[in-house]
Amino acid sequence: MRNPEAGGAEVHLHEVAVRLVKDGFTCIQYSHAFPGCKAEEDVGGVTVRRVGGKFLFNYTVWLRVRDWCRRDAIDVVLDDSNKVPFLLPWMTRLPVVAQIHHVFGRVLFHETAWPMALYVLAFESIMPTAYRRTRVLTGSRSSRRELMDKGFGNVDIAPEGVDLDLYRPPAAAEKAGRKILYVGRIKKYKGLDVILKAAARLKAEFPDLEVEIAGSGDDVPRLKQLARELGMEAWTHFLGFVTEARKVELYGAAQVVVNSSLKEGWGLTSIEANACGTPVVATDVPGLCDSVRDGETGFLVPFGNVDGFASALRRILADPAVAASMRTKALAWANAHTWEKAYEVTCDALLAAWKEKRS
């Protein structure tokens, strides 16, 4: 959670882990190191140990996971694969439950150079075999269908939640100005160039329009250059990494939140925004098509469709009645999502895997 590049998958893992600790389990998390981090610290009762770099962390895990498990007398392993899989059912004899939010597939060619894309795709191609007898958890129905279609045999839904004590509507009844907000990693496959182009088309209609982009990632320089080329540099703000408290303020001040990604396991920012009373315009892809209720809590648009995003944003920005209706439905939708269900499903899967291994 303290990694500057943390996103929805890291939030999910943290929310489940802290609940395991509260229920009496000992949780030890191994993650890759990042600049300025502590090698070991307690985060909400979870012991977090950081080793190796992010690009080769999977090799660190393969070489050392057995030693880690012996050192800490581990009973069951939660394999939280994100990007390059850990394939832990092949690396340890302990019971394993896998958390897989999504696989990238050919989306990788939108994000990175083809040698790296082929490298990750090669690992993804063996995942169904590696996890064939392993309980797999994912965050949405569409992601479950996608994993099943790829050959995963035992996939359950550990639904995403939101911290309703933290994410709340702003006290003020009216939101000042017109702001379009993006929150998340700044990666090429997130499609933020579409948002910038759509916003540029709307500026003449809405002179007070501003775009705020919160998060960090390697696509920031390209997007800043695009903002300059589109003549929107003065009213497009790249905020970098923001705290949870600041994120709530941003959600509350925005008229609409956007998620233009080509690939998501769910889209946690959709529910966070809805909990703050803000509708969402997102790409109609697996994961996001579950977190956004099209026409009720926001709108879904085909990936890369600048006209579609501009039209959907215009409907919310220009029509107070549409915005008010979506605000009401967004709050109701968000209130149906808590982290307790994700915890219950994950805990049940961990205990079942442990009992099966012992029998």
N, C-alpha and C positions, 0 to 999 in steps of 0.2 A: 504493500500500500504506500510505502514511502519512496518508491522508485518514481522519478519524475515522468516516466513513460507509462505509469500504471493506468489501466483503463477498466472497462466493465468486468473483464475476466478476473482481474486482481481484486476488485470489490467483492465479487461473488465468493471467491475463495476466502477472503478475510471474514466476511459475514458468517460463513459456515464455520470457520475455524474457531472464532471467538465463542460461538454457541457450543461447540464441542467442549471447549475448555470450561465453560460455565456448567456443563453437565458432568464434569469430573474427568474428562479425558485429558491426557497430556498430548499436546500437539507441537511437533517440531517441523518447521518449514525450511526447506533448502531452496534458495533462489540465487540467480547470478548477481554478482556485485555491480555497483555503479559508482561513478565518481562521488567521493565525499561520504559514502555510506559506512556504517559500522559493520564489522565482520559478524557480530552477533548482538542481538538486542531483543528485548521483550516488547511485543506489539500486541496490546490487548490480551495479554496472557499467553500468547503464542510465541514460542522461541523461534526467532528467525535467524538463520545462518546464511551468510552470503559468500559464495566462492565462485571463482572463474568469471569469464566474460560472457556476454549475452550471445555471441555468435557461435561459441563452441561449448556452451554450458551442457548441452546434451551429452557430449563426450565425457565431461567431468562427472555427470550423473552415472553414466554407464561404468566408469572406472571405479567409482567410490561408493555407489549406493549400498553394496553389501556391507562395507565397513561401517557406513552410517547406521544401518539397521542393527548391526551387532552392537555397536557402541551405545545406542540408545534403547536397546531391547524393544524394538518396534514390533507391534502385533499385526498391523495392517497398513498398507500404503495407499494414499490417494495420489494418483498420477494425473496431475493437472497439466495436460499437454496444451501448449499454445505455440503455434507456428511449427517448429520442428518437434516431432513427437519423441517421448522418452522411451517408448516400447518396453516399459518396465515388467510386463508379464514374462518377457524373455530374459530379464536381467536379475530377477530375484525369485526365490521360492516362496516368499511371503504372499499372502492374499493381496490382490490389487483391485482397486476400483478406479476407473478412469473418468476424468472430467474432460469432455471434449466439446467446446462450444461450437466449433465448426471446423471444417477443413477448407483450404483455400482453392485447390484445384487450379484451373487455368487463370483464375484471378491473379495469380502470382506474376503473370507476364505483364499485368498493368502496373505492378509495384516495383519490380526489380529486374536486373539484367538477366538474360535467359540462362546463363550458367547457374546462377543462384536459384532461379525458378525451377530449373530441372532438378537441382539438388534436393529442394524441399519436396517437389512432386514425387521423387523417387522414394522418399521416406513415407509420404502419404499413401503411396500405392501399396505398401506392405502393412499399413495400419490395420485393415480389416482382418488380416491373418494373425497379426500379433495380438489383437484384442478379441479374437474370436470367442474365447471362453470367459471373457472378462465382462463384468457389469460396467456399462458405459452410461454416464449421465450427461445430459445436454439441457439447454435452457428453454427450448421452445418446440412446438409441434412441427414446424417447418424444418427446423434443424434436425429433429429426430427422423423425419421422412428422408432427408438428404443423406444422413448417415446410414440408414437402413438400405437405401438404394445403392449405396457404395459397398454394401456387404457386411456391415457391422450387424452382429446377430442379436445382441441383448442390450437394447437402449431404452432407458427410462428418462422421464423429464423431471429435472430438479428445477422448478420454476424460479425465475428471477424475482427479486423483491426490491423494495426501496425503504429507506429509513424515513418513516413518516414523521418522526420527531424532529428531524433535521430539515427535510424538504417540505416546506409549507408555502402557501401563497403569501405575497407581501402584504403588509398591513394597509398600505394605501389602496384605495378602491380603483384608481385609474393609473395606468402606466404612461409615463411621460415619453413623448417622442415615438419614433418607430425604429425598433432595433431587431435585426436578424442575428441570431446567436448560434454558433457552433461550439460544441464542447467535445473534446476527445483527442485522440492521437492525430498528428498532422502527417499523414502518409498519402502517397499518391493514389492508392486504391480507394481512399476515402472520398475521392471525387470532388474536392473542394473547389476546383476550378469551375465546376458547373454552378456552384452557389455564387461565386464572384461574378460570373457572366450574367446570371439571372438577376442579381441585385443591380448590376450596372444598367440593365434594361429598365429597371423600376425607378431609378433615381429621378427622372424627369417628372414622374407622377407623384412621387413622395419626396420633396426636397429635403425633409428632415431625416431621411433614411440613413441609418448607420449599420455597419456590419461588424460584429465582434467575434473573434476567433480565439477561443481559450484552449490551450494545450500546447504540447511541444512535439517535435518530430522533424525528420529530415526533409520534408517537402516545404518547409517554411520559406526558404529562399526563392524557390520557383513561384510560389503563390504571391509573395511580396512583389516580385517582378511583374507578374500578371496584373496585380492591382495597379501598379504604376502604368502599365500599358493601356489599361482600361480607364485610366483617369480617375480612379476611385481611392487613391492612396490616402487622401485627406480624411476620408470618412470610413476607412476600413482599419480596424484596430486589432493587431496581433498581440494578445495579452500574455502569451507564454503560459507556463504552469501556474495554476491558481489553486488556492486552498479550498477545502470543502465549503467553508463558510462563505468565501467569495463566490464560489460556484452557485450557491443558493441565491445570493444577491443578483447575480447575472441572469439566472433563470427568471427571477421575479420581475426584473426590469425589462425583459425582452417581450416583444409581441408574438414572436414565433421562433422556435428552435428548429434547426435543420440537421438532417443526417443524410448525406448524399453518397454513402458508402456503397461499394459494389458487393461487400461481404460482411455480414454480421451474424453472430450466434443468436442475438436477441435485440440488443439496442437499449442498454440500460439508461442512457441519457433521455430516451423517449419517456420513460416512466418518471424519472427525476423531474423532467420539465413539466409533465402533466401534474405531478404532485404540487408544483408551484403555480398551477393554474395556467400553464402556457401550452398551446397546441404545437404540434410537430409536423413538419413536412419532410418526408423521408423517401428513400428509394424503395421501390416495390421488389424486394429481394427476400430470400429466406431469413428469418429472424425479425427483421424490421416489419415484415408483413403481419407478424404476430403482435409486436409491441405497439404498433400504431393501428388504430381502428379507423379505416379510411372513411372520411366524411363525418366522423364523430369526434375523435380526439385529434384529428389532423388529416393530412392527405398523403396518399402514396403516389409516386411518380416513377416512370421507367428510368433506369439508370442512364445517366448522361444526357437526359432530355432537358436542355436549358429552357425551352419554351414551356415545358410542363412545370418545371420548378417556378418559373416566373409567374405563370398563371395561378398556381396554387398559393404562392406567397401573396399575390395581389388580392385574392379572395379574402384572406385573413386580414391583411393590412387595410383594405379599403372598406370592409363591411363590418361595422361594430356588432351587428346582430349575429353574424357568423362567428366572430371571435368570441362573443359572450356565450353562445351555445356550446362552442367547443371547450371553452373554459370550464363550464359546468360538467360536461361529460368527461373531460380530462381528469378532473378532481375525483370523480366517482370511480373511474377506471384505475387510477393510481391507488386509491384506497383499498382496492381488491388485491394488491400485491404487497406481501410482507416477506421477510427473509425466513420466517419460521417454517414454511413449507419446504423451501430448498434445504434447510437444515434437517428436517425430518426425513426427507427422501435420502439425503446423503448419509445420515447416521444409520438408517435402516440398511442401506446398501453395504456400508462398511462392516456392520455387525454380522450381516448375512454372509459376506465373503469370509470373515474371520471364522464363523461357526462352521462353514462348509469345509474350510481347510483343516480344522481340528477334527472333523468327523471321519 
